[in-house]
Amino acid sequence: MKKIVLLFSGEGFNAQNIVENLHEKECIVACGITNRADAKGIEKLSSLGIRTEVLCHTGFDSREAFDAKLVGLIRSYEPDLVVLSGFMRILSEVFTSNIKAINLHPSLLPKYKGAKAIEQSFSSGDTECGVSVHWVNSELDAGEIILQKSFIRSGDESLESFSRKIKELEFEIMPEAIAQVLKS
């Protein structure tokens, strides 16, 4: 069975969803790695029996130095695929040229790249909104799109209800995209 490594920075809801839907079914989740020692996802993954590692980015002289250490840690698990699931770091070419990875992004790329995508998408007035899974490359949120899912915004949408729809789509799309990539 193929192996994946999950990278996350915060709550870990998407990482938890991936484990619950795919672990020991479509693949083995070998490890979850976070760059934040206080990430709530550590507890979520640990409670599901998934090993977690913390590699804080703050102790490094450069983004490249952190990425080199991260690449080494990832390689120690020999994954077939790395999945960025709320990993809030811009990755350098040290990472992108050495690791086969996909990322979940809360907009219909190529629109609204970066950390404020939900707010930008909501404020845009676009009728169709959604989420994307894409290959990670050296340009922020610019890798080849693997899968997208969308919804038609209702006229009285609040940011809260909009965000909830985005999260629901994320939960649907990520396990599907991972399974699709691992089978190809």
HELIX and SHEET records of a PDB file:
HELIX    1   1 PHE A   13  LEU A   22  1                                  10    
HELIX    2   2 GLY A   41  SER A   47  1                                   7    
HELIX    3   3 HIS A   57  GLY A   59  5                                   3    
HELIX    4   4 ARG A   63  ARG A   75  1                                  13    
HELIX    5   5 GLU A   93  THR A   96  1                                   4    
HELIX    6   6 ALA A  117  SER A  124  1                                   8    
HELIX    7   7 LEU A  159  LYS A  183  1                                  25    
SHEET    1   A 7 THR A  52  VAL A  54  0                                        
SHEET    2   A 7 ILE A  28  THR A  34  1                                        
SHEET    3   A 7 LYS A   3  PHE A   8  1                                        
SHEET    4   A 7 LEU A  81  LEU A  84  1                                        
SHEET    5   A 7 ALA A 101  HIS A 105  1                                        
SHEET    6   A 7 GLU A 128  TRP A 135 -1                                        
SHEET    7   A 7 ILE A 145  ILE A 152 -1                                        
END                                                                             
